[in-house]
Amino acid sequence: MPIFDFKCRQCGHKFDVMIPALEKNKVGCPQCGAANPTQLLAPFNTSRPGPGVRKPKPAPDGCNGCAVAGTGG
Ligand SMILES: [Zn+2]
């Protein structure tokens, strides 16, 4: 069974759980009980910060600033 690392969005608690991939979305923070923790992409304990691999953040759907506002002269 794979181990997934999570970080709580609520309290910032980091934890790992050994669950089947299908159960990932059911994980909750063991500290404060908040749902939908952020999944960390570090399968094993990596204690060195290093340059690391930067992952591009997925752009949220919908853009608030794209609409061209008509500006009168
Ligand atoms: Zn928490």
PDB file of the backbone (N, CA, C, O) and the ligand in Angstrom, with CONECT records:
HET     ZN  A 101       1
ATOM      1  N   MET A   1       0.834  -1.202   0.000  1.00  0.00           N
ATOM      2  CA  MET A   1       0.000   0.000   0.000  1.00  0.00           C
ATOM      3  C   MET A   1       0.873   1.258   0.000  1.00  0.00           C
ATOM      4  O   MET A   1       1.842   1.333   0.756  1.00  0.00           O
ATOM      5  N   PRO A   2       0.556   2.207  -0.804  1.00  0.00           N
ATOM      6  CA  PRO A   2       1.389   3.418  -0.881  1.00  0.00           C
ATOM      7  C   PRO A   2       1.181   4.341   0.310  1.00  0.00           C
ATOM      8  O   PRO A   2       0.124   4.357   0.941  1.00  0.00           O
ATOM      9  N   ILE A   3       2.204   5.090   0.588  1.00  0.00           N
ATOM     10  CA  ILE A   3       2.109   6.085   1.659  1.00  0.00           C
ATOM     11  C   ILE A   3       2.034   7.475   1.046  1.00  0.00           C
ATOM     12  O   ILE A   3       2.835   7.836   0.183  1.00  0.00           O
ATOM     13  N   PHE A   4       1.076   8.231   1.501  1.00  0.00           N
ATOM     14  CA  PHE A   4       0.912   9.582   0.979  1.00  0.00           C
ATOM     15  C   PHE A   4       1.197  10.594   2.075  1.00  0.00           C
ATOM     16  O   PHE A   4       0.831  10.419   3.237  1.00  0.00           O
ATOM     17  N   ASP A   5       1.856  11.643   1.662  1.00  0.00           N
ATOM     18  CA  ASP A   5       2.142  12.729   2.600  1.00  0.00           C
ATOM     19  C   ASP A   5       1.133  13.843   2.407  1.00  0.00           C
ATOM     20  O   ASP A   5       0.799  14.230   1.287  1.00  0.00           O
ATOM     21  N   PHE A   6       0.664  14.340   3.522  1.00  0.00           N
ATOM     22  CA  PHE A   6      -0.303  15.430   3.453  1.00  0.00           C
ATOM     23  C   PHE A   6       0.111  16.558   4.372  1.00  0.00           C
ATOM     24  O   PHE A   6       0.867  16.377   5.327  1.00  0.00           O
ATOM     25  N   LYS A   7      -0.404  17.711   4.055  1.00  0.00           N
ATOM     26  CA  LYS A   7      -0.223  18.849   4.941  1.00  0.00           C
ATOM     27  C   LYS A   7      -1.580  19.510   5.111  1.00  0.00           C
ATOM     28  O   LYS A   7      -2.279  19.825   4.147  1.00  0.00           O
ATOM     29  N   CYS A   8      -1.919  19.705   6.364  1.00  0.00           N
ATOM     30  CA  CYS A   8      -3.227  20.265   6.658  1.00  0.00           C
ATOM     31  C   CYS A   8      -3.283  21.734   6.262  1.00  0.00           C
ATOM     32  O   CYS A   8      -2.367  22.502   6.558  1.00  0.00           O
ATOM     33  N   ARG A   9      -4.343  22.110   5.605  1.00  0.00           N
ATOM     34  CA  ARG A   9      -4.499  23.516   5.226  1.00  0.00           C
ATOM     35  C   ARG A   9      -4.919  24.347   6.421  1.00  0.00           C
ATOM     36  O   ARG A   9      -4.729  25.563   6.448  1.00  0.00           O
ATOM     37  N   GLN A  10      -5.481  23.690   7.388  1.00  0.00           N
ATOM     38  CA  GLN A  10      -6.047  24.378   8.535  1.00  0.00           C
ATOM     39  C   GLN A  10      -4.973  24.718   9.565  1.00  0.00           C
ATOM     40  O   GLN A  10      -4.805  25.875   9.950  1.00  0.00           O
ATOM     41  N   CYS A  11      -4.261  23.706   9.996  1.00  0.00           N
ATOM     42  CA  CYS A  11      -3.302  23.909  11.072  1.00  0.00           C
ATOM     43  C   CYS A  11      -1.864  23.696  10.615  1.00  0.00           C
ATOM     44  O   CYS A  11      -0.930  23.913  11.387  1.00  0.00           O
ATOM     45  N   GLY A  12      -1.682  23.276   9.373  1.00  0.00           N
ATOM     46  CA  GLY A  12      -0.329  23.134   8.852  1.00  0.00           C
ATOM     47  C   GLY A  12       0.365  21.866   9.304  1.00  0.00           C
ATOM     48  O   GLY A  12       1.559  21.686   9.066  1.00  0.00           O
ATOM     49  N   HIS A  13      -0.376  20.992   9.951  1.00  0.00           N
ATOM     50  CA  HIS A  13       0.191  19.743  10.432  1.00  0.00           C
ATOM     51  C   HIS A  13       0.529  18.823   9.267  1.00  0.00           C
ATOM     52  O   HIS A  13      -0.282  18.596   8.370  1.00  0.00           O
ATOM     53  N   LYS A  14       1.757  18.299   9.308  1.00  0.00           N
ATOM     54  CA  LYS A  14       2.144  17.371   8.254  1.00  0.00           C
ATOM     55  C   LYS A  14       1.998  15.947   8.760  1.00  0.00           C
ATOM     56  O   LYS A  14       2.366  15.639   9.894  1.00  0.00           O
ATOM     57  N   PHE A  15       1.470  15.099   7.929  1.00  0.00           N
ATOM     58  CA  PHE A  15       1.286  13.712   8.341  1.00  0.00           C
ATOM     59  C   PHE A  15       1.279  12.829   7.102  1.00  0.00           C
ATOM     60  O   PHE A  15       1.078  13.284   5.976  1.00  0.00           O
ATOM     61  N   ASP A  16       1.503  11.571   7.354  1.00  0.00           N
ATOM     62  CA  ASP A  16       1.445  10.638   6.236  1.00  0.00           C
ATOM     63  C   ASP A  16       0.514   9.495   6.577  1.00  0.00           C
ATOM     64  O   ASP A  16       0.400   9.082   7.732  1.00  0.00           O
ATOM     65  N   VAL A  17      -0.137   9.001   5.567  1.00  0.00           N
ATOM     66  CA  VAL A  17      -1.078   7.920   5.776  1.00  0.00           C
ATOM     67  C   VAL A  17      -0.833   6.833   4.736  1.00  0.00           C
ATOM     68  O   VAL A  17      -0.496   7.101   3.583  1.00  0.00           O
ATOM     69  N   MET A  18      -1.012   5.621   5.180  1.00  0.00           N
ATOM     70  CA  MET A  18      -0.847   4.498   4.280  1.00  0.00           C
ATOM     71  C   MET A  18      -2.237   4.014   3.864  1.00  0.00           C
ATOM     72  O   MET A  18      -2.926   3.324   4.615  1.00  0.00           O
ATOM     73  N   ILE A  19      -2.615   4.386   2.679  1.00  0.00           N
ATOM     74  CA  ILE A  19      -3.952   4.061   2.202  1.00  0.00           C
ATOM     75  C   ILE A  19      -3.902   3.777   0.710  1.00  0.00           C
ATOM     76  O   ILE A  19      -2.990   4.229   0.018  1.00  0.00           O
ATOM     77  N   PRO A  20      -4.852   3.051   0.230  1.00  0.00           N
ATOM     78  CA  PRO A  20      -4.951   2.868  -1.213  1.00  0.00           C
ATOM     79  C   PRO A  20      -5.236   4.198  -1.891  1.00  0.00           C
ATOM     80  O   PRO A  20      -5.891   5.071  -1.322  1.00  0.00           O
ATOM     81  N   ALA A  21      -4.742   4.342  -3.105  1.00  0.00           N
ATOM     82  CA  ALA A  21      -4.850   5.622  -3.816  1.00  0.00           C
ATOM     83  C   ALA A  21      -6.292   6.105  -3.900  1.00  0.00           C
ATOM     84  O   ALA A  21      -6.554   7.307  -3.935  1.00  0.00           O
ATOM     85  N   LEU A  22      -7.203   5.179  -3.932  1.00  0.00           N
ATOM     86  CA  LEU A  22      -8.600   5.566  -4.078  1.00  0.00           C
ATOM     87  C   LEU A  22      -9.147   6.242  -2.836  1.00  0.00           C
ATOM     88  O   LEU A  22     -10.168   6.928  -2.885  1.00  0.00           O
ATOM     89  N   GLU A  23      -8.449   6.039  -1.710  1.00  0.00           N
ATOM     90  CA  GLU A  23      -8.950   6.593  -0.452  1.00  0.00           C
ATOM     91  C   GLU A  23      -8.342   7.946  -0.129  1.00  0.00           C
ATOM     92  O   GLU A  23      -8.621   8.537   0.914  1.00  0.00           O
ATOM     93  N   LYS A  24      -7.515   8.420  -1.029  1.00  0.00           N
ATOM     94  CA  LYS A  24      -6.805   9.664  -0.767  1.00  0.00           C
ATOM     95  C   LYS A  24      -7.741  10.818  -0.430  1.00  0.00           C
ATOM     96  O   LYS A  24      -7.459  11.634   0.448  1.00  0.00           O
ATOM     97  N   ASN A  25      -8.848  10.868  -1.140  1.00  0.00           N
ATOM     98  CA  ASN A  25      -9.757  12.002  -0.951  1.00  0.00           C
ATOM     99  C   ASN A  25     -10.541  11.908   0.346  1.00  0.00           C
ATOM    100  O   ASN A  25     -11.313  12.805   0.684  1.00  0.00           O
ATOM    101  N   LYS A  26     -10.336  10.821   1.063  1.00  0.00           N
ATOM    102  CA  LYS A  26     -11.074  10.675   2.320  1.00  0.00           C
ATOM    103  C   LYS A  26     -10.226  11.045   3.521  1.00  0.00           C
ATOM    104  O   LYS A  26     -10.664  10.968   4.669  1.00  0.00           O
ATOM    105  N   VAL A  27      -8.999  11.450   3.226  1.00  0.00           N
ATOM    106  CA  VAL A  27      -8.079  11.728   4.319  1.00  0.00           C
ATOM    107  C   VAL A  27      -8.424  13.030   5.014  1.00  0.00           C
ATOM    108  O   VAL A  27      -8.755  14.032   4.379  1.00  0.00           O
ATOM    109  N   GLY A  28      -8.338  12.990   6.309  1.00  0.00           N
ATOM    110  CA  GLY A  28      -8.558  14.195   7.092  1.00  0.00           C
ATOM    111  C   GLY A  28      -7.392  14.398   8.042  1.00  0.00           C
ATOM    112  O   GLY A  28      -6.653  13.460   8.342  1.00  0.00           O
ATOM    113  N   CYS A  29      -7.234  15.599   8.502  1.00  0.00           N
ATOM    114  CA  CYS A  29      -6.126  15.907   9.401  1.00  0.00           C
ATOM    115  C   CYS A  29      -6.339  15.225  10.754  1.00  0.00           C
ATOM    116  O   CYS A  29      -7.384  15.396  11.382  1.00  0.00           O
ATOM    117  N   PRO A  30      -5.351  14.457  11.197  1.00  0.00           N
ATOM    118  CA  PRO A  30      -5.469  13.775  12.495  1.00  0.00           C
ATOM    119  C   PRO A  30      -5.336  14.749  13.660  1.00  0.00           C
ATOM    120  O   PRO A  30      -5.651  14.415  14.802  1.00  0.00           O
ATOM    121  N   GLN A  31      -4.874  15.930  13.363  1.00  0.00           N
ATOM    122  CA  GLN A  31      -4.633  16.923  14.413  1.00  0.00           C
ATOM    123  C   GLN A  31      -5.901  17.724  14.707  1.00  0.00           C
ATOM    124  O   GLN A  31      -6.357  17.810  15.847  1.00  0.00           O
ATOM    125  N   CYS A  32      -6.451  18.304  13.645  1.00  0.00           N
ATOM    126  CA  CYS A  32      -7.600  19.178  13.866  1.00  0.00           C
ATOM    127  C   CYS A  32      -8.857  18.649  13.183  1.00  0.00           C
ATOM    128  O   CYS A  32      -9.956  19.158  13.402  1.00  0.00           O
ATOM    129  N   GLY A  33      -8.684  17.625  12.356  1.00  0.00           N
ATOM    130  CA  GLY A  33      -9.853  17.015  11.747  1.00  0.00           C
ATOM    131  C   GLY A  33     -10.312  17.676  10.461  1.00  0.00           C
ATOM    132  O   GLY A  33     -11.350  17.311   9.909  1.00  0.00           O
ATOM    133  N   ALA A  34      -9.547  18.644   9.980  1.00  0.00           N
ATOM    134  CA  ALA A  34      -9.929  19.334   8.753  1.00  0.00           C
ATOM    135  C   ALA A  34      -9.823  18.387   7.560  1.00  0.00           C
ATOM    136  O   ALA A  34      -8.938  17.533   7.495  1.00  0.00           O
ATOM    137  N   ALA A  35     -10.739  18.560   6.632  1.00  0.00           N
ATOM    138  CA  ALA A  35     -10.737  17.713   5.451  1.00  0.00           C
ATOM    139  C   ALA A  35      -9.919  18.351   4.339  1.00  0.00           C
ATOM    140  O   ALA A  35      -9.489  19.500   4.430  1.00  0.00           O
ATOM    141  N   ASN A  36      -9.724  17.578   3.304  1.00  0.00           N
ATOM    142  CA  ASN A  36      -9.001  18.049   2.117  1.00  0.00           C
ATOM    143  C   ASN A  36      -7.626  18.635   2.419  1.00  0.00           C
ATOM    144  O   ASN A  36      -7.367  19.801   2.122  1.00  0.00           O
ATOM    145  N   PRO A  37      -6.753  17.837   3.004  1.00  0.00           N
ATOM    146  CA  PRO A  37      -5.402  18.336   3.216  1.00  0.00           C
ATOM    147  C   PRO A  37      -4.646  18.386   1.888  1.00  0.00           C
ATOM    148  O   PRO A  37      -4.998  17.698   0.929  1.00  0.00           O
ATOM    149  N   THR A  38      -3.623  19.197   1.856  1.00  0.00           N
ATOM    150  CA  THR A  38      -2.809  19.296   0.655  1.00  0.00           C
ATOM    151  C   THR A  38      -1.901  18.076   0.572  1.00  0.00           C
ATOM    152  O   THR A  38      -1.220  17.720   1.534  1.00  0.00           O
ATOM    153  N   GLN A  39      -1.905  17.459  -0.572  1.00  0.00           N
ATOM    154  CA  GLN A  39      -1.032  16.303  -0.711  1.00  0.00           C
ATOM    155  C   GLN A  39       0.359  16.755  -1.092  1.00  0.00           C
ATOM    156  O   GLN A  39       0.546  17.490  -2.062  1.00  0.00           O
ATOM    157  N   LEU A  40       1.331  16.309  -0.321  1.00  0.00           N
ATOM    158  CA  LEU A  40       2.711  16.664  -0.608  1.00  0.00           C
ATOM    159  C   LEU A  40       3.292  15.641  -1.562  1.00  0.00           C
ATOM    160  O   LEU A  40       3.014  14.445  -1.478  1.00  0.00           O
ATOM    161  N   LEU A  41       4.099  16.143  -2.460  1.00  0.00           N
ATOM    162  CA  LEU A  41       4.673  15.247  -3.448  1.00  0.00           C
ATOM    163  C   LEU A  41       6.049  14.771  -3.012  1.00  0.00           C
ATOM    164  O   LEU A  41       6.989  14.706  -3.804  1.00  0.00           O
ATOM    165  N   ALA A  42       6.140  14.446  -1.750  1.00  0.00           N
ATOM    166  CA  ALA A  42       7.381  13.894  -1.234  1.00  0.00           C
ATOM    167  C   ALA A  42       7.071  12.558  -0.583  1.00  0.00           C
ATOM    168  O   ALA A  42       6.739  12.497   0.601  1.00  0.00           O
ATOM    169  N   PRO A  43       7.178  11.498  -1.353  1.00  0.00           N
ATOM    170  CA  PRO A  43       6.774  10.189  -0.870  1.00  0.00           C
ATOM    171  C   PRO A  43       7.566   9.736   0.343  1.00  0.00           C
ATOM    172  O   PRO A  43       7.039   9.027   1.201  1.00  0.00           O
ATOM    173  N   PHE A  44       8.819  10.136   0.420  1.00  0.00           N
ATOM    174  CA  PHE A  44       9.625   9.723   1.548  1.00  0.00           C
ATOM    175  C   PHE A  44      10.249  10.925   2.235  1.00  0.00           C
ATOM    176  O   PHE A  44      10.391  11.997   1.648  1.00  0.00           O
ATOM    177  N   ASN A  45      10.614  10.723   3.480  1.00  0.00           N
ATOM    178  CA  ASN A  45      11.126  11.848   4.259  1.00  0.00           C
ATOM    179  C   ASN A  45      12.370  12.459   3.631  1.00  0.00           C
ATOM    180  O   ASN A  45      13.447  11.863   3.615  1.00  0.00           O
ATOM    181  N   THR A  46      12.187  13.647   3.123  1.00  0.00           N
ATOM    182  CA  THR A  46      13.299  14.382   2.536  1.00  0.00           C
ATOM    183  C   THR A  46      13.551  15.588   3.411  1.00  0.00           C
ATOM    184  O   THR A  46      12.766  16.537   3.430  1.00  0.00           O
ATOM    185  N   SER A  47      14.646  15.542   4.131  1.00  0.00           N
ATOM    186  CA  SER A  47      14.898  16.592   5.112  1.00  0.00           C
ATOM    187  C   SER A  47      15.757  17.712   4.551  1.00  0.00           C
ATOM    188  O   SER A  47      16.035  18.682   5.255  1.00  0.00           O
ATOM    189  N   ARG A  48      16.175  17.603   3.325  1.00  0.00           N
ATOM    190  CA  ARG A  48      16.999  18.678   2.773  1.00  0.00           C
ATOM    191  C   ARG A  48      16.161  19.553   1.843  1.00  0.00           C
ATOM    192  O   ARG A  48      15.449  19.057   0.970  1.00  0.00           O
ATOM    193  N   PRO A  49      16.262  20.843   2.049  1.00  0.00           N
ATOM    194  CA  PRO A  49      15.476  21.766   1.225  1.00  0.00           C
ATOM    195  C   PRO A  49      15.924  21.733  -0.225  1.00  0.00           C
ATOM    196  O   PRO A  49      15.106  21.534  -1.123  1.00  0.00           O
ATOM    197  N   GLY A  50      17.224  21.927  -0.465  1.00  0.00           N
ATOM    198  CA  GLY A  50      17.757  21.840  -1.819  1.00  0.00           C
ATOM    199  C   GLY A  50      17.073  22.792  -2.775  1.00  0.00           C
ATOM    200  O   GLY A  50      16.113  23.476  -2.421  1.00  0.00           O
ATOM    201  N   PRO A  51      17.576  22.823  -3.974  1.00  0.00           N
ATOM    202  CA  PRO A  51      16.959  23.671  -4.998  1.00  0.00           C
ATOM    203  C   PRO A  51      15.560  23.168  -5.335  1.00  0.00           C
ATOM    204  O   PRO A  51      14.648  23.953  -5.598  1.00  0.00           O
ATOM    205  N   GLY A  52      15.410  21.870  -5.321  1.00  0.00           N
ATOM    206  CA  GLY A  52      14.086  21.294  -5.502  1.00  0.00           C
ATOM    207  C   GLY A  52      13.552  21.448  -6.906  1.00  0.00           C
ATOM    208  O   GLY A  52      14.097  22.176  -7.735  1.00  0.00           O
ATOM    209  N   VAL A  53      12.500  20.756  -7.135  1.00  0.00           N
ATOM    210  CA  VAL A  53      11.852  20.857  -8.438  1.00  0.00           C
ATOM    211  C   VAL A  53      10.622  21.725  -8.296  1.00  0.00           C
ATOM    212  O   VAL A  53       9.731  21.445  -7.495  1.00  0.00           O
ATOM    213  N   ARG A  54      10.589  22.752  -9.065  1.00  0.00           N
ATOM    214  CA  ARG A  54       9.460  23.653  -8.965  1.00  0.00           C
ATOM    215  C   ARG A  54       8.307  23.160  -9.817  1.00  0.00           C
ATOM    216  O   ARG A  54       8.430  22.930 -11.020  1.00  0.00           O
ATOM    217  N   LYS A  55       7.214  23.013  -9.157  1.00  0.00           N
ATOM    218  CA  LYS A  55       6.018  22.598  -9.896  1.00  0.00           C
ATOM    219  C   LYS A  55       5.157  23.813 -10.173  1.00  0.00           C
ATOM    220  O   LYS A  55       4.845  24.583  -9.264  1.00  0.00           O
ATOM    221  N   PRO A  56       4.786  23.980 -11.389  1.00  0.00           N
ATOM    222  CA  PRO A  56       3.914  25.127 -11.693  1.00  0.00           C
ATOM    223  C   PRO A  56       2.563  24.971 -11.046  1.00  0.00           C
ATOM    224  O   PRO A  56       1.951  23.904 -11.070  1.00  0.00           O
ATOM    225  N   LYS A  57       2.121  26.050 -10.475  1.00  0.00           N
ATOM    226  CA  LYS A  57       0.810  25.993  -9.829  1.00  0.00           C
ATOM    227  C   LYS A  57      -0.281  25.961 -10.888  1.00  0.00           C
ATOM    228  O   LYS A  57      -0.251  26.732 -11.848  1.00  0.00           O
ATOM    229  N   PRO A  58      -1.213  25.093 -10.714  1.00  0.00           N
ATOM    230  CA  PRO A  58      -2.320  25.035 -11.673  1.00  0.00           C
ATOM    231  C   PRO A  58      -3.157  26.301 -11.593  1.00  0.00           C
ATOM    232  O   PRO A  58      -3.556  26.739 -10.514  1.00  0.00           O
ATOM    233  N   ALA A  59      -3.409  26.864 -12.738  1.00  0.00           N
ATOM    234  CA  ALA A  59      -4.197  28.096 -12.756  1.00  0.00           C
ATOM    235  C   ALA A  59      -5.646  27.780 -12.448  1.00  0.00           C
ATOM    236  O   ALA A  59      -6.217  26.826 -12.976  1.00  0.00           O
ATOM    237  N   PRO A  60      -6.225  28.586 -11.597  1.00  0.00           N
ATOM    238  CA  PRO A  60      -7.645  28.377 -11.262  1.00  0.00           C
ATOM    239  C   PRO A  60      -8.524  28.684 -12.458  1.00  0.00           C
ATOM    240  O   PRO A  60      -8.198  29.511 -13.309  1.00  0.00           O
ATOM    241  N   ASP A  61      -9.608  28.013 -12.491  1.00  0.00           N
ATOM    242  CA  ASP A  61     -10.529  28.234 -13.582  1.00  0.00           C
ATOM    243  C   ASP A  61     -11.180  29.603 -13.448  1.00  0.00           C
ATOM    244  O   ASP A  61     -11.477  30.069 -12.349  1.00  0.00           O
ATOM    245  N   GLY A  62     -11.386  30.213 -14.567  1.00  0.00           N
ATOM    246  CA  GLY A  62     -12.027  31.510 -14.537  1.00  0.00           C
ATOM    247  C   GLY A  62     -11.023  32.610 -14.266  1.00  0.00           C
ATOM    248  O   GLY A  62     -10.228  32.520 -13.330  1.00  0.00           O
ATOM    249  N   CYS A  63     -11.058  33.605 -15.053  1.00  0.00           N
ATOM    250  CA  CYS A  63     -10.122  34.705 -14.868  1.00  0.00           C
ATOM    251  C   CYS A  63     -10.905  35.987 -14.617  1.00  0.00           C
ATOM    252  O   CYS A  63     -11.804  36.359 -15.371  1.00  0.00           O
ATOM    253  N   ASN A  64     -10.534  36.629 -13.549  1.00  0.00           N
ATOM    254  CA  ASN A  64     -11.274  37.839 -13.195  1.00  0.00           C
ATOM    255  C   ASN A  64     -10.724  39.065 -13.906  1.00  0.00           C
ATOM    256  O   ASN A  64     -11.406  40.081 -14.038  1.00  0.00           O
ATOM    257  N   GLY A  65      -9.500  38.955 -14.355  1.00  0.00           N
ATOM    258  CA  GLY A  65      -8.888  40.145 -14.903  1.00  0.00           C
ATOM    259  C   GLY A  65      -8.781  40.134 -16.414  1.00  0.00           C
ATOM    260  O   GLY A  65      -8.173  41.022 -17.012  1.00  0.00           O
ATOM    261  N   CYS A  66      -9.381  39.115 -17.031  1.00  0.00           N
ATOM    262  CA  CYS A  66      -9.244  38.989 -18.465  1.00  0.00           C
ATOM    263  C   CYS A  66     -10.214  39.895 -19.219  1.00  0.00           C
ATOM    264  O   CYS A  66      -9.925  40.367 -20.318  1.00  0.00           O
ATOM    265  N   ALA A  67     -11.333  40.116 -18.621  1.00  0.00           N
ATOM    266  CA  ALA A  67     -12.354  40.900 -19.307  1.00  0.00           C
ATOM    267  C   ALA A  67     -11.840  42.311 -19.551  1.00  0.00           C
ATOM    268  O   ALA A  67     -11.339  42.979 -18.647  1.00  0.00           O
ATOM    269  N   VAL A  68     -11.975  42.732 -20.768  1.00  0.00           N
ATOM    270  CA  VAL A  68     -11.492  44.075 -21.099  1.00  0.00           C
ATOM    271  C   VAL A  68     -12.573  45.091 -20.764  1.00  0.00           C
ATOM    272  O   VAL A  68     -13.653  45.103 -21.354  1.00  0.00           O
ATOM    273  N   ALA A  69     -12.257  45.917 -19.830  1.00  0.00           N
ATOM    274  CA  ALA A  69     -13.233  46.925 -19.424  1.00  0.00           C
ATOM    275  C   ALA A  69     -13.156  48.105 -20.378  1.00  0.00           C
ATOM    276  O   ALA A  69     -12.092  48.637 -20.694  1.00  0.00           O
ATOM    277  N   GLY A  70     -14.341  48.477 -20.812  1.00  0.00           N
ATOM    278  CA  GLY A  70     -14.373  49.608 -21.734  1.00  0.00           C
ATOM    279  C   GLY A  70     -14.106  50.920 -21.000  1.00  0.00           C
ATOM    280  O   GLY A  70     -14.822  51.306 -20.076  1.00  0.00           O
ATOM    281  N   THR A  71     -13.098  51.551 -21.427  1.00  0.00           N
ATOM    282  CA  THR A  71     -12.766  52.809 -20.757  1.00  0.00           C
ATOM    283  C   THR A  71     -13.080  53.983 -21.681  1.00  0.00           C
ATOM    284  O   THR A  71     -12.571  54.099 -22.795  1.00  0.00           O
ATOM    285  N   GLY A  72     -13.914  54.810 -21.174  1.00  0.00           N
ATOM    286  CA  GLY A  72     -14.275  55.976 -21.977  1.00  0.00           C
ATOM    287  C   GLY A  72     -13.124  56.978 -22.016  1.00  0.00           C
ATOM    288  O   GLY A  72     -12.328  57.083 -21.083  1.00  0.00           O
ATOM    289  N   GLY A  73     -13.068  57.677 -23.081  1.00  0.00           N
ATOM    290  CA  GLY A  73     -11.971  58.597 -23.274  1.00  0.00           C
ATOM    291  C   GLY A  73     -12.203  59.853 -22.553  1.00  0.00           C
ATOM    292  O   GLY A  73     -11.369  60.757 -22.604  1.00  0.00           O
TER     293      GLY A  73
HETATM  294 ZN    ZN A 101      -5.079  20.148  10.827  1.00  0.00          ZN2+
END
